[in-house]
């Protein structure tokens, strides 16, 4: 996913290791996605939608 974000938007996403299988995406320090709601890893398209909305 990090590479997909870099290719589409031209910036490198920071990856911070978490615990317990939790995966969260923050955009400008705001939570944009958490798998605590979906119990799965998001698709690239789902994250792209969140990035686009945040850039809005």
Gaussian input, Z-matrix of N, CA and C with variables (Angstrom, degrees):
# hf/3-21g

backbone

0 1
 N
 C     1     B1
 C     2     B2     1     A1
 N     3     B3     2     A2     1     D1
 C     4     B4     3     A3     2     D2
 C     5     B5     4     A4     3     D3
 N     6     B6     5     A5     4     D4
 C     7     B7     6     A6     5     D5
 C     8     B8     7     A7     6     D6
 N     9     B9     8     A8     7     D7
 C    10    B10     9     A9     8     D8
 C    11    B11    10    A10     9     D9
 N    12    B12    11    A11    10    D10
 C    13    B13    12    A12    11    D11
 C    14    B14    13    A13    12    D12
 N    15    B15    14    A14    13    D13
 C    16    B16    15    A15    14    D14
 C    17    B17    16    A16    15    D15
 N    18    B18    17    A17    16    D16
 C    19    B19    18    A18    17    D17
 C    20    B20    19    A19    18    D18
 N    21    B21    20    A20    19    D19
 C    22    B22    21    A21    20    D20
 C    23    B23    22    A22    21    D21
 N    24    B24    23    A23    22    D22
 C    25    B25    24    A24    23    D23
 C    26    B26    25    A25    24    D24
 N    27    B27    26    A26    25    D25
 C    28    B28    27    A27    26    D26
 C    29    B29    28    A28    27    D27
 N    30    B30    29    A29    28    D28
 C    31    B31    30    A30    29    D29
 C    32    B32    31    A31    30    D30
 N    33    B33    32    A32    31    D31
 C    34    B34    33    A33    32    D32
 C    35    B35    34    A34    33    D33
 N    36    B36    35    A35    34    D34
 C    37    B37    36    A36    35    D35
 C    38    B38    37    A37    36    D36
 N    39    B39    38    A38    37    D37
 C    40    B40    39    A39    38    D38
 C    41    B41    40    A40    39    D39
 N    42    B42    41    A41    40    D40
 C    43    B43    42    A42    41    D41
 C    44    B44    43    A43    42    D42
 N    45    B45    44    A44    43    D43
 C    46    B46    45    A45    44    D44
 C    47    B47    46    A46    45    D45
 N    48    B48    47    A47    46    D46
 C    49    B49    48    A48    47    D47
 C    50    B50    49    A49    48    D48
 N    51    B51    50    A50    49    D49
 C    52    B52    51    A51    50    D50
 C    53    B53    52    A52    51    D51
 N    54    B54    53    A53    52    D52
 C    55    B55    54    A54    53    D53
 C    56    B56    55    A55    54    D54
 N    57    B57    56    A56    55    D55
 C    58    B58    57    A57    56    D56
 C    59    B59    58    A58    57    D57
 N    60    B60    59    A59    58    D58
 C    61    B61    60    A60    59    D59
 C    62    B62    61    A61    60    D60
 N    63    B63    62    A62    61    D61
 C    64    B64    63    A63    62    D62
 C    65    B65    64    A64    63    D63
 N    66    B66    65    A65    64    D64
 C    67    B67    66    A66    65    D65
 C    68    B68    67    A67    66    D66
 N    69    B69    68    A68    67    D67
 C    70    B70    69    A69    68    D68
 C    71    B71    70    A70    69    D69
 N    72    B72    71    A71    70    D70
 C    73    B73    72    A72    71    D71
 C    74    B74    73    A73    72    D72
 N    75    B75    74    A74    73    D73
 C    76    B76    75    A75    74    D74
 C    77    B77    76    A76    75    D75
 N    78    B78    77    A77    76    D76
 C    79    B79    78    A78    77    D77
 C    80    B80    79    A79    78    D78
 N    81    B81    80    A80    79    D79
 C    82    B82    81    A81    80    D80
 C    83    B83    82    A82    81    D81
 N    84    B84    83    A83    82    D82
 C    85    B85    84    A84    83    D83
 C    86    B86    85    A85    84    D84
 N    87    B87    86    A86    85    D85
 C    88    B88    87    A87    86    D86
 C    89    B89    88    A88    87    D87
 N    90    B90    89    A89    88    D88
 C    91    B91    90    A90    89    D89
 C    92    B92    91    A91    90    D90
 N    93    B93    92    A92    91    D91
 C    94    B94    93    A93    92    D92
 C    95    B95    94    A94    93    D93
 N    96    B96    95    A95    94    D94
 C    97    B97    96    A96    95    D95
 C    98    B98    97    A97    96    D96
 N    99    B99    98    A98    97    D97
 C   100   B100    99    A99    98    D98
 C   101   B101   100   A100    99    D99
 N   102   B102   101   A101   100   D100
 C   103   B103   102   A102   101   D101
 C   104   B104   103   A103   102   D102
 N   105   B105   104   A104   103   D103
 C   106   B106   105   A105   104   D104
 C   107   B107   106   A106   105   D105
 N   108   B108   107   A107   106   D106
 C   109   B109   108   A108   107   D107
 C   110   B110   109   A109   108   D108
 N   111   B111   110   A110   109   D109
 C   112   B112   111   A111   110   D110
 C   113   B113   112   A112   111   D111
 N   114   B114   113   A113   112   D112
 C   115   B115   114   A114   113   D113
 C   116   B116   115   A115   114   D114
 N   117   B117   116   A116   115   D115
 C   118   B118   117   A117   116   D116
 C   119   B119   118   A118   117   D117
 N   120   B120   119   A119   118   D118
 C   121   B121   120   A120   119   D119
 C   122   B122   121   A121   120   D120
 N   123   B123   122   A122   121   D121
 C   124   B124   123   A123   122   D122
 C   125   B125   124   A124   123   D123
 N   126   B126   125   A125   124   D124
 C   127   B127   126   A126   125   D125
 C   128   B128   127   A127   126   D126
 N   129   B129   128   A128   127   D127
 C   130   B130   129   A129   128   D128
 C   131   B131   130   A130   129   D129
 N   132   B132   131   A131   130   D130
 C   133   B133   132   A132   131   D131
 C   134   B134   133   A133   132   D132
 N   135   B135   134   A134   133   D133
 C   136   B136   135   A135   134   D134
 C   137   B137   136   A136   135   D135
 N   138   B138   137   A137   136   D136
 C   139   B139   138   A138   137   D137
 C   140   B140   139   A139   138   D138
 N   141   B141   140   A140   139   D139
 C   142   B142   141   A141   140   D140
 C   143   B143   142   A142   141   D141
 N   144   B144   143   A143   142   D142
 C   145   B145   144   A144   143   D143
 C   146   B146   145   A145   144   D144
 N   147   B147   146   A146   145   D145
 C   148   B148   147   A147   146   D146
 C   149   B149   148   A148   147   D147
 N   150   B150   149   A149   148   D148
 C   151   B151   150   A150   149   D149
 C   152   B152   151   A151   150   D150
 N   153   B153   152   A152   151   D151
 C   154   B154   153   A153   152   D152
 C   155   B155   154   A154   153   D153
 N   156   B156   155   A155   154   D154
 C   157   B157   156   A156   155   D155
 C   158   B158   157   A157   156   D156
 N   159   B159   158   A158   157   D157
 C   160   B160   159   A159   158   D158
 C   161   B161   160   A160   159   D159
 N   162   B162   161   A161   160   D160
 C   163   B163   162   A162   161   D161
 C   164   B164   163   A163   162   D162
 N   165   B165   164   A164   163   D163
 C   166   B166   165   A165   164   D164
 C   167   B167   166   A166   165   D165

   B1=1.4413
   B2=1.5282
   B3=1.3286
   B4=1.4609
   B5=1.5304
   B6=1.3306
   B7=1.4562
   B8=1.5253
   B9=1.3150
   B10=1.4685
   B11=1.5247
   B12=1.3207
   B13=1.4693
   B14=1.5211
   B15=1.3220
   B16=1.4705
   B17=1.5208
   B18=1.3193
   B19=1.4638
   B20=1.5223
   B21=1.3226
   B22=1.4709
   B23=1.5233
   B24=1.3405
   B25=1.4603
   B26=1.5148
   B27=1.3367
   B28=1.4576
   B29=1.5176
   B30=1.3165
   B31=1.4580
   B32=1.5183
   B33=1.3063
   B34=1.4533
   B35=1.5159
   B36=1.3066
   B37=1.4648
   B38=1.5213
   B39=1.3125
   B40=1.4590
   B41=1.5168
   B42=1.3093
   B43=1.4572
   B44=1.5156
   B45=1.3086
   B46=1.4579
   B47=1.5191
   B48=1.3149
   B49=1.4527
   B50=1.5210
   B51=1.3003
   B52=1.4558
   B53=1.5144
   B54=1.3113
   B55=1.4636
   B56=1.5169
   B57=1.3057
   B58=1.4500
   B59=1.5111
   B60=1.3270
   B61=1.4500
   B62=1.5152
   B63=1.3051
   B64=1.4601
   B65=1.5267
   B66=1.3250
   B67=1.4594
   B68=1.5159
   B69=1.3272
   B70=1.4615
   B71=1.5207
   B72=1.3159
   B73=1.4537
   B74=1.5219
   B75=1.3191
   B76=1.4616
   B77=1.5157
   B78=1.3154
   B79=1.4545
   B80=1.5144
   B81=1.3208
   B82=1.4653
   B83=1.5297
   B84=1.3225
   B85=1.4580
   B86=1.5345
   B87=1.3414
   B88=1.4622
   B89=1.5260
   B90=1.3169
   B91=1.4530
   B92=1.5289
   B93=1.3329
   B94=1.4601
   B95=1.5190
   B96=1.3309
   B97=1.4565
   B98=1.5121
   B99=1.3154
   B100=1.4612
   B101=1.5179
   B102=1.3217
   B103=1.4582
   B104=1.5276
   B105=1.2876
   B106=1.4667
   B107=1.5240
   B108=1.3277
   B109=1.4592
   B110=1.5280
   B111=1.3347
   B112=1.4645
   B113=1.5248
   B114=1.3321
   B115=1.4677
   B116=1.5241
   B117=1.3391
   B118=1.4631
   B119=1.5252
   B120=1.3240
   B121=1.4595
   B122=1.5273
   B123=1.3268
   B124=1.4686
   B125=1.5248
   B126=1.3144
   B127=1.4634
   B128=1.5216
   B129=1.3245
   B130=1.4620
   B131=1.5251
   B132=1.3209
   B133=1.4675
   B134=1.5275
   B135=1.3132
   B136=1.4649
   B137=1.5247
   B138=1.3231
   B139=1.4619
   B140=1.5220
   B141=1.3316
   B142=1.4666
   B143=1.5265
   B144=1.3225
   B145=1.4678
   B146=1.5336
   B147=1.3299
   B148=1.4657
   B149=1.5282
   B150=1.3314
   B151=1.4677
   B152=1.5235
   B153=1.3385
   B154=1.4621
   B155=1.5264
   B156=1.3234
   B157=1.4586
   B158=1.5197
   B159=1.3331
   B160=1.4621
   B161=1.5264
   B162=1.3230
   B163=1.4657
   B164=1.5146
   B165=1.3520
   B166=1.4312
   B167=1.4237
   A1=110.53
   A2=116.54
   A3=120.06
   A4=110.53
   A5=117.20
   A6=121.09
   A7=111.17
   A8=117.69
   A9=121.52
   A10=110.68
   A11=117.17
   A12=121.23
   A13=110.02
   A14=116.63
   A15=120.11
   A16=110.95
   A17=117.35
   A18=120.48
   A19=111.98
   A20=116.99
   A21=120.15
   A22=113.11
   A23=117.64
   A24=120.84
   A25=114.65
   A26=117.17
   A27=119.89
   A28=114.38
   A29=119.04
   A30=120.74
   A31=109.68
   A32=115.22
   A33=121.30
   A34=109.35
   A35=115.54
   A36=121.39
   A37=109.20
   A38=116.55
   A39=121.31
   A40=108.73
   A41=116.03
   A42=120.83
   A43=108.57
   A44=116.02
   A45=121.98
   A46=107.95
   A47=116.11
   A48=120.22
   A49=110.42
   A50=114.93
   A51=120.39
   A52=110.57
   A53=115.53
   A54=120.44
   A55=109.47
   A56=116.08
   A57=121.20
   A58=115.47
   A59=118.39
   A60=120.77
   A61=115.13
   A62=117.75
   A63=121.22
   A64=109.02
   A65=115.86
   A66=122.16
   A67=106.97
   A68=115.93
   A69=120.82
   A70=109.61
   A71=114.86
   A72=121.60
   A73=107.55
   A74=114.64
   A75=121.14
   A76=108.23
   A77=116.33
   A78=122.39
   A79=106.72
   A80=115.67
   A81=121.38
   A82=111.13
   A83=115.05
   A84=124.74
   A85=114.14
   A86=117.38
   A87=121.23
   A88=108.48
   A89=117.17
   A90=121.67
   A91=109.90
   A92=115.79
   A93=120.81
   A94=112.26
   A95=117.20
   A96=121.31
   A97=109.25
   A98=116.40
   A99=121.39
   A100=108.59
   A101=115.64
   A102=118.06
   A103=111.48
   A104=118.17
   A105=120.98
   A106=110.04
   A107=116.69
   A108=121.38
   A109=112.10
   A110=116.93
   A111=121.46
   A112=113.70
   A113=117.77
   A114=123.34
   A115=112.80
   A116=116.36
   A117=120.34
   A118=109.39
   A119=115.32
   A120=121.47
   A121=107.60
   A122=118.45
   A123=120.43
   A124=111.73
   A125=115.69
   A126=120.70
   A127=108.53
   A128=115.79
   A129=119.52
   A130=110.16
   A131=116.98
   A132=120.42
   A133=111.87
   A134=117.57
   A135=120.33
   A136=110.69
   A137=116.43
   A138=120.27
   A139=110.62
   A140=117.94
   A141=120.55
   A142=110.25
   A143=117.58
   A144=121.18
   A145=110.96
   A146=116.57
   A147=120.80
   A148=110.52
   A149=116.95
   A150=120.83
   A151=109.52
   A152=116.63
   A153=120.47
   A154=111.44
   A155=117.38
   A156=121.46
   A157=111.18
   A158=116.80
   A159=120.61
   A160=111.33
   A161=117.15
   A162=121.69
   A163=111.02
   A164=115.71
   A165=128.75
   A166=121.42
   D1=-38.91
   D2=-179.92
   D3=-57.50
   D4=-42.99
   D5=179.51
   D6=-67.50
   D7=-39.09
   D8=178.86
   D9=-62.55
   D10=-40.65
   D11=177.78
   D12=-64.76
   D13=-42.47
   D14=179.79
   D15=-63.73
   D16=-42.36
   D17=-179.34
   D18=-66.56
   D19=-40.32
   D20=-176.56
   D21=-78.64
   D22=-39.81
   D23=-171.73
   D24=-112.78
   D25=-13.14
   D26=176.63
   D27=81.49
   D28=14.06
   D29=174.71
   D30=-130.55
   D31=157.86
   D32=-178.55
   D33=-97.73
   D34=127.03
   D35=177.79
   D36=-78.13
   D37=141.17
   D38=174.29
   D39=-81.99
   D40=137.41
   D41=177.13
   D42=-115.45
   D43=123.75
   D44=177.13
   D45=-115.52
   D46=126.01
   D47=-179.02
   D48=-70.31
   D49=131.32
   D50=179.03
   D51=-108.99
   D52=-159.99
   D53=-179.06
   D54=-138.25
   D55=153.78
   D56=172.53
   D57=71.52
   D58=19.21
   D59=177.14
   D60=78.76
   D61=10.07
   D62=179.22
   D63=-78.24
   D64=131.28
   D65=176.98
   D66=-125.64
   D67=122.25
   D68=-179.87
   D69=-132.70
   D70=147.67
   D71=177.05
   D72=-120.12
   D73=125.23
   D74=176.84
   D75=-113.20
   D76=137.98
   D77=175.02
   D78=-124.13
   D79=119.08
   D80=-175.30
   D81=52.35
   D82=44.90
   D83=176.77
   D84=67.26
   D85=11.79
   D86=176.79
   D87=-108.91
   D88=135.03
   D89=179.38
   D90=-66.22
   D91=120.93
   D92=-179.64
   D93=-107.05
   D94=-26.01
   D95=-179.57
   D96=-155.12
   D97=140.75
   D98=171.60
   D99=-142.33
   D100=138.34
   D101=178.29
   D102=-81.54
   D103=2.45
   D104=173.39
   D105=-67.37
   D106=-20.75
   D107=177.06
   D108=-90.46
   D109=-37.94
   D110=-173.04
   D111=-103.74
   D112=-18.85
   D113=-178.86
   D114=60.08
   D115=30.00
   D116=177.33
   D117=-152.73
   D118=165.57
   D119=176.71
   D120=-79.16
   D121=136.99
   D122=-177.47
   D123=-74.13
   D124=158.00
   D125=172.04
   D126=-80.09
   D127=161.64
   D128=176.07
   D129=-57.91
   D130=-42.07
   D131=-177.90
   D132=-61.54
   D133=-38.11
   D134=177.59
   D135=-61.53
   D136=-43.32
   D137=-179.94
   D138=-70.45
   D139=-38.21
   D140=176.85
   D141=-59.20
   D142=-41.37
   D143=177.71
   D144=-59.67
   D145=-41.45
   D146=-179.82
   D147=-67.10
   D148=-40.98
   D149=178.94
   D150=-64.67
   D151=-46.55
   D152=-179.93
   D153=-60.06
   D154=-41.83
   D155=179.20
   D156=-64.24
   D157=-38.95
   D158=-179.90
   D159=-69.28
   D160=-32.52
   D161=178.82
   D162=-75.09
   D163=-25.43
   D164=-177.01
   D165=-13.52

